[in-house]
Amino acid sequence: MILEPGILYPLMATIYDLKELKLLETKLAQLYCHALDLYIHFPQAVLYGPAEVGGLDIASLQAMLTTIHLNCFLYHTKQQTHIRS
């Protein structure tokens, strides 16, 4: 509840490479494991996997950022605003 907004907020306005995002997601996974009292090298496939197949159903950083960017795009499209750089 505290960590994710602190990471997502600055990433919303930045351009990132998938390699850099993967590195950040690895560090975030270690923090999740520490908070959940799991082994530090717990498989990320299980950590981010859906609950229906035995995963912990934690949203990946890339999925969260994509959702935020799409919501922002849809909001500005609906409001018919103009974003200028």
C-alpha beads as a LAMMPS data file, in Angstrom:
LAMMPS data file: protein, C-alpha beads

85 atoms
84 bonds

1 atom types
1 bond types

-500.0 500.0 xlo xhi
-500.0 500.0 ylo yhi
-500.0 500.0 zlo zhi

Masses

1 110.0

Atoms # bond

1 1 1 0.000 0.000 0.000
2 1 1 2.958 2.317 0.505
3 1 1 5.646 0.870 -1.739
4 1 1 3.697 0.476 -4.986
5 1 1 2.390 4.071 -5.191
6 1 1 5.864 5.352 -4.365
7 1 1 7.257 3.408 -7.306
8 1 1 4.382 3.844 -9.754
9 1 1 3.947 7.604 -9.395
10 1 1 7.378 8.616 -10.741
11 1 1 7.293 5.878 -13.397
12 1 1 4.051 7.216 -14.877
13 1 1 5.851 10.271 -16.238
14 1 1 9.073 8.608 -17.372
15 1 1 10.169 6.633 -20.377
16 1 1 11.623 3.292 -19.411
17 1 1 13.307 0.437 -21.182
18 1 1 11.938 -3.058 -20.646
19 1 1 15.353 -4.175 -19.412
20 1 1 15.340 -1.445 -16.756
21 1 1 11.773 -2.275 -15.827
22 1 1 12.669 -5.957 -15.417
23 1 1 15.514 -5.034 -13.053
24 1 1 13.162 -2.900 -10.973
25 1 1 10.561 -5.663 -10.967
26 1 1 13.168 -8.151 -9.681
27 1 1 13.963 -5.838 -6.761
28 1 1 10.262 -5.352 -6.110
29 1 1 9.722 -9.117 -6.102
30 1 1 12.404 -9.465 -3.423
31 1 1 10.587 -6.881 -1.303
32 1 1 7.305 -8.748 -1.787
33 1 1 8.972 -11.976 -0.712
34 1 1 10.438 -10.328 2.366
35 1 1 7.043 -8.837 3.299
36 1 1 5.285 -12.189 2.783
37 1 1 8.022 -14.083 4.677
38 1 1 8.942 -16.150 1.617
39 1 1 12.327 -17.316 0.371
40 1 1 14.097 -14.393 -1.321
41 1 1 14.489 -16.353 -4.584
42 1 1 10.842 -17.458 -4.673
43 1 1 9.848 -18.097 -8.321
44 1 1 8.421 -14.990 -9.947
45 1 1 6.118 -17.127 -12.068
46 1 1 4.342 -18.233 -8.893
47 1 1 4.508 -14.784 -7.313
48 1 1 2.860 -13.072 -10.276
49 1 1 0.817 -16.067 -11.455
50 1 1 -2.970 -16.193 -11.267
51 1 1 -4.569 -17.679 -8.165
52 1 1 -6.556 -20.169 -10.288
53 1 1 -3.362 -22.081 -11.054
54 1 1 -1.704 -21.734 -7.647
55 1 1 -0.029 -18.339 -7.945
56 1 1 -0.191 -15.441 -5.512
57 1 1 -1.942 -13.183 -8.071
58 1 1 0.245 -10.098 -7.525
59 1 1 0.104 -7.709 -10.470
60 1 1 3.422 -7.258 -12.248
61 1 1 4.941 -3.808 -12.522
62 1 1 4.667 -3.839 -16.306
63 1 1 0.961 -4.740 -16.127
64 1 1 0.279 -1.977 -13.602
65 1 1 2.107 0.666 -15.681
66 1 1 0.369 -0.410 -18.881
67 1 1 -3.008 -0.159 -17.144
68 1 1 -2.201 3.318 -15.804
69 1 1 -1.035 4.560 -19.206
70 1 1 -4.134 3.172 -20.929
71 1 1 -6.439 4.729 -18.332
72 1 1 -4.715 8.085 -18.791
73 1 1 -5.036 7.810 -22.567
74 1 1 -8.722 6.869 -22.343
75 1 1 -9.410 9.714 -19.903
76 1 1 -7.889 12.312 -22.208
77 1 1 -9.643 10.809 -25.211
78 1 1 -12.993 10.946 -23.437
79 1 1 -12.419 14.503 -22.200
80 1 1 -11.082 15.527 -25.614
81 1 1 -8.132 17.312 -24.031
82 1 1 -4.881 18.122 -25.756
83 1 1 -1.598 17.060 -24.220
84 1 1 1.371 19.047 -25.408
85 1 1 5.039 18.636 -24.621

Bonds

1 1 1 2
2 1 2 3
3 1 3 4
4 1 4 5
5 1 5 6
6 1 6 7
7 1 7 8
8 1 8 9
9 1 9 10
10 1 10 11
11 1 11 12
12 1 12 13
13 1 13 14
14 1 14 15
15 1 15 16
16 1 16 17
17 1 17 18
18 1 18 19
19 1 19 20
20 1 20 21
21 1 21 22
22 1 22 23
23 1 23 24
24 1 24 25
25 1 25 26
26 1 26 27
27 1 27 28
28 1 28 29
29 1 29 30
30 1 30 31
31 1 31 32
32 1 32 33
33 1 33 34
34 1 34 35
35 1 35 36
36 1 36 37
37 1 37 38
38 1 38 39
39 1 39 40
40 1 40 41
41 1 41 42
42 1 42 43
43 1 43 44
44 1 44 45
45 1 45 46
46 1 46 47
47 1 47 48
48 1 48 49
49 1 49 50
50 1 50 51
51 1 51 52
52 1 52 53
53 1 53 54
54 1 54 55
55 1 55 56
56 1 56 57
57 1 57 58
58 1 58 59
59 1 59 60
60 1 60 61
61 1 61 62
62 1 62 63
63 1 63 64
64 1 64 65
65 1 65 66
66 1 66 67
67 1 67 68
68 1 68 69
69 1 69 70
70 1 70 71
71 1 71 72
72 1 72 73
73 1 73 74
74 1 74 75
75 1 75 76
76 1 76 77
77 1 77 78
78 1 78 79
79 1 79 80
80 1 80 81
81 1 81 82
82 1 82 83
83 1 83 84
84 1 84 85
